Amino acid sequence: MQERNFWAMSGYILFFLPLLKPKDPFLRFHANQGLVLWLSYLFLSFIVKYQPLIGAILLFFAKIGYLCGVLYGMYYALNGREKPLPIIGEIKIIR
C-alpha cells in the first residue's frame, strides 16, 4: 500500500491530517469528504437534539450513517480511488 492512501484514510478520522502533506488533489479530495461527513453528522446531531422522542431514533440512524460513510470513504481511499460519498459527496468545502 502507498503511504498516500493511508494519509487519505486518515482524513475520515481527522479531516485535517491529509492537508499536512504537500498539495495533492487525491488527499484534498478525501480531506474534503471527511470534513463534509463530519459537518453533516454534527448538523444532524444538533437538529435531532431538540426532538424529544423521534430525535433519539434519528440520532441512532445518523450515527449508523456516519459510521457507514467513514468505512465507505476509508475503503475507497485505501484502494486509491476518488469516489464521492452518497448524497453529500458533491459538496466542496476544501478546494
N, CA, C and O atoms as CSV, one atom per row, in Angstrom:
chain,resi,resn,atom,element,x,y,z
A,1,MET,N,N,0.830,-1.184,0.000
A,1,MET,CA,C,0.000,0.000,0.000
A,1,MET,C,C,0.874,1.248,0.000
A,1,MET,O,O,1.974,1.263,0.552
A,2,GLN,N,N,0.367,2.259,-0.616
A,2,GLN,CA,C,1.103,3.505,-0.648
A,2,GLN,C,C,0.845,4.317,0.605
A,2,GLN,O,O,-0.235,4.260,1.193
A,3,GLU,N,N,1.844,5.064,1.000
A,3,GLU,CA,C,1.699,5.946,2.162
A,3,GLU,C,C,0.595,6.964,1.920
A,3,GLU,O,O,-0.118,7.352,2.845
A,4,ARG,N,N,0.461,7.388,0.688
A,4,ARG,CA,C,-0.561,8.378,0.310
A,4,ARG,C,C,-1.963,7.864,0.618
A,4,ARG,O,O,-2.821,8.635,1.048
A,5,ASN,N,N,-2.204,6.583,0.406
A,5,ASN,CA,C,-3.524,6.015,0.685
A,5,ASN,C,C,-3.837,6.038,2.176
A,5,ASN,O,O,-4.978,6.275,2.570
A,6,PHE,N,N,-2.827,5.794,3.002
A,6,PHE,CA,C,-3.041,5.841,4.447
A,6,PHE,C,C,-3.296,7.268,4.922
A,6,PHE,O,O,-4.096,7.489,5.831
A,7,TRP,N,N,-2.616,8.237,4.305
A,7,TRP,CA,C,-2.891,9.635,4.635
A,7,TRP,C,C,-4.317,9.992,4.237
A,7,TRP,O,O,-4.998,10.711,4.969
A,8,ALA,N,N,-4.778,9.505,3.093
A,8,ALA,CA,C,-6.144,9.778,2.643
A,8,ALA,C,C,-7.155,9.133,3.596
A,8,ALA,O,O,-8.182,9.732,3.914
A,9,MET,N,N,-6.864,7.923,4.045
A,9,MET,CA,C,-7.763,7.252,5.001
A,9,MET,C,C,-7.872,8.032,6.297
A,9,MET,O,O,-8.942,8.082,6.903
A,10,SER,N,N,-6.791,8.634,6.722
A,10,SER,CA,C,-6.811,9.386,7.979
A,10,SER,C,C,-7.750,10.579,7.913
A,10,SER,O,O,-8.176,11.092,8.947
A,11,GLY,N,N,-8.074,11.019,6.713
A,11,GLY,CA,C,-8.983,12.144,6.539
A,11,GLY,C,C,-10.397,11.865,7.007
A,11,GLY,O,O,-11.163,12.801,7.235
A,12,TYR,N,N,-10.751,10.634,7.152
A,12,TYR,CA,C,-12.091,10.289,7.622
A,12,TYR,C,C,-12.148,10.213,9.148
A,12,TYR,O,O,-13.233,10.177,9.729
A,13,ILE,N,N,-10.998,10.189,9.785
A,13,ILE,CA,C,-10.941,10.227,11.245
A,13,ILE,C,C,-10.699,11.667,11.694
A,13,ILE,O,O,-11.459,12.208,12.497
A,14,LEU,N,N,-9.652,12.276,11.180
A,14,LEU,CA,C,-9.339,13.692,11.434
A,14,LEU,C,C,-9.098,14.338,10.073
A,14,LEU,O,O,-8.044,14.146,9.467
A,15,PHE,N,N,-10.071,15.100,9.597
A,15,PHE,CA,C,-10.059,15.582,8.220
A,15,PHE,C,C,-8.837,16.423,7.862
A,15,PHE,O,O,-8.482,16.499,6.685
A,16,PHE,N,N,-8.181,17.058,8.835
A,16,PHE,CA,C,-7.075,17.961,8.523
A,16,PHE,C,C,-5.752,17.228,8.317
A,16,PHE,O,O,-4.809,17.826,7.797
A,17,LEU,N,N,-5.646,15.969,8.701
A,17,LEU,CA,C,-4.369,15.256,8.576
A,17,LEU,C,C,-3.857,15.174,7.131
A,17,LEU,O,O,-2.668,15.402,6.912
A,18,PRO,N,N,-4.697,14.859,6.139
A,18,PRO,CA,C,-4.167,14.831,4.773
A,18,PRO,C,C,-3.702,16.203,4.284
A,18,PRO,O,O,-2.914,16.291,3.343
A,19,LEU,N,N,-4.184,17.263,4.912
A,19,LEU,CA,C,-3.785,18.599,4.493
A,19,LEU,C,C,-2.378,18.956,4.962
A,19,LEU,O,O,-1.816,19.961,4.527
A,20,LEU,N,N,-1.804,18.139,5.849
A,20,LEU,CA,C,-0.438,18.370,6.317
A,20,LEU,C,C,0.593,18.013,5.250
A,20,LEU,O,O,1.721,18.505,5.279
A,21,LYS,N,N,0.205,17.165,4.318
A,21,LYS,CA,C,1.086,16.789,3.213
A,21,LYS,C,C,1.045,17.887,2.146
A,21,LYS,O,O,0.120,18.699,2.131
A,22,PRO,N,N,2.035,17.917,1.260
A,22,PRO,CA,C,2.010,18.909,0.178
A,22,PRO,C,C,0.729,18.782,-0.649
A,22,PRO,O,O,0.048,17.757,-0.608
A,23,LYS,N,N,0.422,19.816,-1.381
A,23,LYS,CA,C,-0.830,19.840,-2.153
A,23,LYS,C,C,-0.921,18.630,-3.081
A,23,LYS,O,O,-0.163,18.500,-4.043
A,24,ASP,N,N,-1.849,17.773,-2.771
A,24,ASP,CA,C,-2.109,16.571,-3.556
A,24,ASP,C,C,-3.618,16.501,-3.743
A,24,ASP,O,O,-4.347,16.411,-2.755
A,25,PRO,N,N,-4.111,16.540,-4.976
A,25,PRO,CA,C,-5.565,16.535,-5.198
A,25,PRO,C,C,-6.271,15.321,-4.586
A,25,PRO,O,O,-7.404,15.431,-4.118
A,26,PHE,N,N,-5.611,14.182,-4.588
A,26,PHE,CA,C,-6.193,12.968,-4.011
A,26,PHE,C,C,-6.406,13.132,-2.504
A,26,PHE,O,O,-7.468,12.793,-1.981
A,27,LEU,N,N,-5.399,13.649,-1.817
A,27,LEU,CA,C,-5.505,13.850,-0.373
A,27,LEU,C,C,-6.514,14.941,-0.039
A,27,LEU,O,O,-7.256,14.825,0.936
A,28,ARG,N,N,-6.545,15.993,-0.838
A,28,ARG,CA,C,-7.506,17.074,-0.607
A,28,ARG,C,C,-8.936,16.578,-0.817
A,28,ARG,O,O,-9.845,16.985,-0.094
A,29,PHE,N,N,-9.137,15.714,-1.790
A,29,PHE,CA,C,-10.469,15.149,-2.030
A,29,PHE,C,C,-10.956,14.402,-0.794
A,29,PHE,O,O,-12.082,14.613,-0.344
A,30,HIS,N,N,-10.122,13.538,-0.247
A,30,HIS,CA,C,-10.538,12.740,0.905
A,30,HIS,C,C,-10.624,13.572,2.182
A,30,HIS,O,O,-11.438,13.271,3.055
A,31,ALA,N,N,-9.809,14.600,2.304
A,31,ALA,CA,C,-9.943,15.515,3.443
A,31,ALA,C,C,-11.278,16.235,3.361
A,31,ALA,O,O,-11.953,16.412,4.375
A,32,ASN,N,N,-11.660,16.651,2.165
A,32,ASN,CA,C,-12.949,17.315,1.973
A,32,ASN,C,C,-14.104,16.375,2.294
A,32,ASN,O,O,-15.063,16.771,2.956
A,33,GLN,N,N,-14.018,15.149,1.834
A,33,GLN,CA,C,-15.079,14.179,2.100
A,33,GLN,C,C,-15.225,13.932,3.605
A,33,GLN,O,O,-16.341,13.849,4.117
A,34,GLY,N,N,-14.110,13.817,4.298
A,34,GLY,CA,C,-14.153,13.625,5.749
A,34,GLY,C,C,-14.755,14.818,6.465
A,34,GLY,O,O,-15.524,14.654,7.412
A,35,LEU,N,N,-14.410,16.023,6.017
A,35,LEU,CA,C,-14.957,17.236,6.629
A,35,LEU,C,C,-16.456,17.346,6.390
A,35,LEU,O,O,-17.210,17.650,7.315
A,36,VAL,N,N,-16.890,17.102,5.171
A,36,VAL,CA,C,-18.322,17.170,4.847
A,36,VAL,C,C,-19.098,16.121,5.642
A,36,VAL,O,O,-20.189,16.406,6.138
A,37,LEU,N,N,-18.562,14.942,5.765
A,37,LEU,CA,C,-19.214,13.882,6.530
A,37,LEU,C,C,-19.350,14.281,7.995
A,37,LEU,O,O,-20.416,14.119,8.589
A,38,TRP,N,N,-18.274,14.802,8.576
A,38,TRP,CA,C,-18.297,15.201,9.980
A,38,TRP,C,C,-19.262,16.362,10.210
A,38,TRP,O,O,-20.012,16.357,11.185
A,39,LEU,N,N,-19.248,17.361,9.314
A,39,LEU,CA,C,-20.154,18.504,9.468
A,39,LEU,C,C,-21.616,18.101,9.312
A,39,LEU,O,O,-22.477,18.616,10.025
A,40,SER,N,N,-21.902,17.196,8.399
A,40,SER,CA,C,-23.291,16.751,8.231
A,40,SER,C,C,-23.757,15.976,9.458
A,40,SER,O,O,-24.911,16.105,9.866
A,41,TYR,N,N,-22.882,15.180,10.046
A,41,TYR,CA,C,-23.241,14.466,11.277
A,41,TYR,C,C,-23.474,15.450,12.420
A,41,TYR,O,O,-24.427,15.310,13.187
A,42,LEU,N,N,-22.605,16.436,12.525
A,42,LEU,CA,C,-22.741,17.455,13.570
A,42,LEU,C,C,-24.050,18.227,13.403
A,42,LEU,O,O,-24.747,18.487,14.384
A,43,PHE,N,N,-24.380,18.587,12.187
A,43,PHE,CA,C,-25.621,19.295,11.889
A,43,PHE,C,C,-26.837,18.450,12.271
A,43,PHE,O,O,-27.762,18.949,12.911
A,44,LEU,N,N,-26.836,17.190,11.885
A,44,LEU,CA,C,-27.949,16.303,12.234
A,44,LEU,C,C,-28.058,16.103,13.741
A,44,LEU,O,O,-29.161,16.004,14.280
A,45,SER,N,N,-26.933,16.044,14.410
A,45,SER,CA,C,-26.948,15.875,15.869
A,45,SER,C,C,-27.613,17.058,16.557
A,45,SER,O,O,-28.378,16.879,17.504
A,46,PHE,N,N,-27.324,18.263,16.083
A,46,PHE,CA,C,-27.944,19.445,16.679
A,46,PHE,C,C,-29.431,19.519,16.383
A,46,PHE,O,O,-30.217,19.930,17.237
A,47,ILE,N,N,-29.820,19.125,15.182
A,47,ILE,CA,C,-31.241,19.181,14.827
A,47,ILE,C,C,-32.055,18.193,15.643
A,47,ILE,O,O,-33.108,18.553,16.168
A,48,VAL,N,N,-31.597,16.969,15.761
A,48,VAL,CA,C,-32.383,15.951,16.466
A,48,VAL,C,C,-32.329,16.129,17.975
A,48,VAL,O,O,-33.124,15.530,18.700
A,49,LYS,N,N,-31.402,16.944,18.452
A,49,LYS,CA,C,-31.299,17.186,19.892
A,49,LYS,C,C,-32.588,17.819,20.438
A,49,LYS,O,O,-32.947,17.604,21.595
A,50,TYR,N,N,-33.263,18.582,19.613
A,50,TYR,CA,C,-34.463,19.290,20.051
A,50,TYR,C,C,-35.750,18.535,19.735
A,50,TYR,O,O,-36.840,19.083,19.898
A,51,GLN,N,N,-35.643,17.312,19.295
A,51,GLN,CA,C,-36.806,16.465,19.041
A,51,GLN,C,C,-36.810,15.365,20.102
A,51,GLN,O,O,-36.041,14.410,19.989
A,52,PRO,N,N,-37.658,15.474,21.132
A,52,PRO,CA,C,-37.538,14.563,22.282
A,52,PRO,C,C,-37.678,13.078,21.954
A,52,PRO,O,O,-36.776,12.304,22.274
A,53,LEU,N,N,-38.755,12.661,21.340
A,53,LEU,CA,C,-38.974,11.227,21.130
A,53,LEU,C,C,-38.320,10.721,19.849
A,53,LEU,O,O,-37.535,9.773,19.868
A,54,ILE,N,N,-38.649,11.352,18.767
A,54,ILE,CA,C,-38.143,10.876,17.481
A,54,ILE,C,C,-36.664,11.209,17.309
A,54,ILE,O,O,-35.979,10.594,16.493
A,55,GLY,N,N,-36.170,12.184,18.078
A,55,GLY,CA,C,-34.767,12.572,17.984
A,55,GLY,C,C,-33.816,11.446,18.322
A,55,GLY,O,O,-32.772,11.308,17.683
A,56,ALA,N,N,-34.151,10.642,19.307
A,56,ALA,CA,C,-33.275,9.524,19.684
A,56,ALA,C,C,-33.170,8.507,18.554
A,56,ALA,O,O,-32.098,7.960,18.297
A,57,ILE,N,N,-34.270,8.262,17.897
A,57,ILE,CA,C,-34.268,7.313,16.777
A,57,ILE,C,C,-33.468,7.883,15.608
A,57,ILE,O,O,-32.668,7.179,14.991
A,58,LEU,N,N,-33.691,9.165,15.310
A,58,LEU,CA,C,-32.962,9.796,14.208
A,58,LEU,C,C,-31.465,9.892,14.499
A,58,LEU,O,O,-30.641,9.735,13.598
A,59,LEU,N,N,-31.121,10.148,15.746
A,59,LEU,CA,C,-29.712,10.218,16.111
A,59,LEU,C,C,-29.036,8.857,15.954
A,59,LEU,O,O,-27.879,8.777,15.540
A,60,PHE,N,N,-29.751,7.804,16.283
A,60,PHE,CA,C,-29.228,6.457,16.090
A,60,PHE,C,C,-28.905,6.225,14.610
A,60,PHE,O,O,-27.835,5.717,14.275
A,61,PHE,N,N,-29.837,6.601,13.730
A,61,PHE,CA,C,-29.607,6.416,12.294
A,61,PHE,C,C,-28.504,7.345,11.784
A,61,PHE,O,O,-27.766,6.984,10.868
A,62,ALA,N,N,-28.389,8.534,12.371
A,62,ALA,CA,C,-27.304,9.439,11.985
A,62,ALA,C,C,-25.950,8.834,12.343
A,62,ALA,O,O,-24.996,8.944,11.573
A,63,LYS,N,N,-25.865,8.202,13.498
A,63,LYS,CA,C,-24.610,7.563,13.910
A,63,LYS,C,C,-24.266,6.387,13.002
A,63,LYS,O,O,-23.110,6.201,12.622
A,64,ILE,N,N,-25.269,5.605,12.662
A,64,ILE,CA,C,-25.047,4.478,11.739
A,64,ILE,C,C,-24.597,5.005,10.375
A,64,ILE,O,O,-23.674,4.463,9.768
A,65,GLY,N,N,-25.255,6.065,9.898
A,65,GLY,CA,C,-24.886,6.659,8.619
A,65,GLY,C,C,-23.474,7.215,8.629
A,65,GLY,O,O,-22.741,7.086,7.649
A,66,TYR,N,N,-23.095,7.831,9.734
A,66,TYR,CA,C,-21.735,8.372,9.854
A,66,TYR,C,C,-20.709,7.236,9.811
A,66,TYR,O,O,-19.708,7.327,9.101
A,67,LEU,N,N,-20.958,6.186,10.560
A,67,LEU,CA,C,-20.045,5.046,10.566
A,67,LEU,C,C,-19.932,4.422,9.175
A,67,LEU,O,O,-18.834,4.095,8.725
A,68,CYS,N,N,-21.054,4.262,8.506
A,68,CYS,CA,C,-21.027,3.700,7.149
A,68,CYS,C,C,-20.264,4.617,6.194
A,68,CYS,O,O,-19.512,4.144,5.342
A,69,GLY,N,N,-20.458,5.933,6.340
A,69,GLY,CA,C,-19.745,6.884,5.499
A,69,GLY,C,C,-18.239,6.832,5.720
A,69,GLY,O,O,-17.462,6.902,4.768
A,70,VAL,N,N,-17.833,6.709,6.973
A,70,VAL,CA,C,-16.406,6.614,7.295
A,70,VAL,C,C,-15.821,5.343,6.679
A,70,VAL,O,O,-14.761,5.386,6.056
A,71,LEU,N,N,-16.497,4.232,6.849
A,71,LEU,CA,C,-15.994,2.964,6.302
A,71,LEU,C,C,-15.969,2.992,4.774
A,71,LEU,O,O,-15.024,2.501,4.157
A,72,TYR,N,N,-16.996,3.562,4.172
A,72,TYR,CA,C,-17.083,3.689,2.714
A,72,TYR,C,C,-15.904,4.511,2.192
A,72,TYR,O,O,-15.205,4.101,1.265
A,73,GLY,N,N,-15.700,5.674,2.803
A,73,GLY,CA,C,-14.622,6.551,2.371
A,73,GLY,C,C,-13.247,5.941,2.585
A,73,GLY,O,O,-12.373,6.049,1.725
A,74,MET,N,N,-13.058,5.306,3.722
A,74,MET,CA,C,-11.756,4.687,4.016
A,74,MET,C,C,-11.460,3.549,3.042
A,74,MET,O,O,-10.313,3.356,2.637
A,75,TYR,N,N,-12.479,2.808,2.673
A,75,TYR,CA,C,-12.292,1.707,1.727
A,75,TYR,C,C,-11.772,2.234,0.390
A,75,TYR,O,O,-10.805,1.706,-0.161
A,76,TYR,N,N,-12.423,3.281,-0.127
A,76,TYR,CA,C,-12.004,3.813,-1.425
A,76,TYR,C,C,-10.671,4.549,-1.321
A,76,TYR,O,O,-9.894,4.537,-2.275
A,77,ALA,N,N,-10.391,5.183,-0.197
A,77,ALA,CA,C,-9.095,5.838,-0.012
A,77,ALA,C,C,-7.983,4.797,0.020
A,77,ALA,O,O,-6.923,5.001,-0.571
A,78,LEU,N,N,-8.219,3.697,0.698
A,78,LEU,CA,C,-7.217,2.632,0.783
A,78,LEU,C,C,-6.927,2.031,-0.588
A,78,LEU,O,O,-5.798,1.633,-0.876
A,79,ASN,N,N,-7.959,1.970,-1.432
A,79,ASN,CA,C,-7.789,1.426,-2.778
A,79,ASN,C,C,-7.327,2.458,-3.792
A,79,ASN,O,O,-7.174,2.141,-4.972
A,80,GLY,N,N,-7.100,3.698,-3.343
A,80,GLY,CA,C,-6.567,4.723,-4.233
A,80,GLY,C,C,-7.577,5.310,-5.188
A,80,GLY,O,O,-7.203,5.793,-6.256
A,81,ARG,N,N,-8.847,5.283,-4.833
A,81,ARG,CA,C,-9.901,5.797,-5.714
A,81,ARG,C,C,-10.546,7.027,-5.099
A,81,ARG,O,O,-10.599,7.176,-3.878
A,82,GLU,N,N,-11.035,7.904,-5.962
A,82,GLU,CA,C,-11.773,9.089,-5.542
A,82,GLU,C,C,-13.248,8.886,-5.865
A,82,GLU,O,O,-13.725,9.314,-6.916
A,83,LYS,N,N,-13.953,8.247,-4.975
A,83,LYS,CA,C,-15.386,8.034,-5.171
A,83,LYS,C,C,-16.128,8.860,-4.124
A,83,LYS,O,O,-15.931,8.660,-2.926
A,84,PRO,N,N,-16.993,9.801,-4.571
A,84,PRO,CA,C,-17.701,10.646,-3.607
A,84,PRO,C,C,-18.687,9.852,-2.759
A,84,PRO,O,O,-19.244,8.843,-3.193
A,85,LEU,N,N,-18.881,10.331,-1.552
A,85,LEU,CA,C,-19.856,9.715,-0.655
A,85,LEU,C,C,-21.263,9.893,-1.230
A,85,LEU,O,O,-21.526,10.894,-1.896
A,86,PRO,N,N,-22.161,8.957,-0.990
A,86,PRO,CA,C,-23.533,9.131,-1.457
A,86,PRO,C,C,-24.189,10.335,-0.777
A,86,PRO,O,O,-23.900,10.628,0.383
A,87,ILE,N,N,-25.037,11.003,-1.471
A,87,ILE,CA,C,-25.854,12.138,-1.038
A,87,ILE,C,C,-25.022,13.401,-0.787
A,87,ILE,O,O,-25.317,14.438,-1.382
A,88,ILE,N,N,-24.010,13.358,0.055
A,88,ILE,CA,C,-23.266,14.564,0.433
A,88,ILE,C,C,-21.919,14.685,-0.270
A,88,ILE,O,O,-21.201,15.659,-0.041
A,89,GLY,N,N,-21.569,13.759,-1.089
A,89,GLY,CA,C,-20.228,13.712,-1.676
A,89,GLY,C,C,-19.899,14.806,-2.668
A,89,GLY,O,O,-18.722,15.042,-2.941
A,90,GLU,N,N,-20.889,15.480,-3.215
A,90,GLU,CA,C,-20.638,16.517,-4.206
A,90,GLU,C,C,-20.392,17.874,-3.572
A,90,GLU,O,O,-20.080,18.824,-4.290
A,91,ILE,N,N,-20.520,18.008,-2.262
A,91,ILE,CA,C,-20.287,19.279,-1.570
A,91,ILE,C,C,-18.794,19.506,-1.456
A,91,ILE,O,O,-18.063,18.635,-0.986
A,92,LYS,N,N,-18.336,20.679,-1.886
A,92,LYS,CA,C,-16.914,21.023,-1.842
A,92,LYS,C,C,-16.693,22.145,-0.831
A,92,LYS,O,O,-17.242,23.237,-0.979
A,93,ILE,N,N,-15.897,21.877,0.186
A,93,ILE,CA,C,-15.510,22.892,1.161
A,93,ILE,C,C,-14.017,23.185,1.002
A,93,ILE,O,O,-13.601,24.343,0.977
A,94,ILE,N,N,-13.232,22.140,0.897
A,94,ILE,CA,C,-11.784,22.286,0.684
A,94,ILE,C,C,-11.522,22.174,-0.806
A,94,ILE,O,O,-11.875,21.181,-1.441
A,95,ARG,N,N,-10.909,23.189,-1.346
A,95,ARG,CA,C,-10.646,23.202,-2.794
A,95,ARG,C,C,-9.207,22.851,-3.078
A,95,ARG,O,O,-8.798,22.811,-4.239
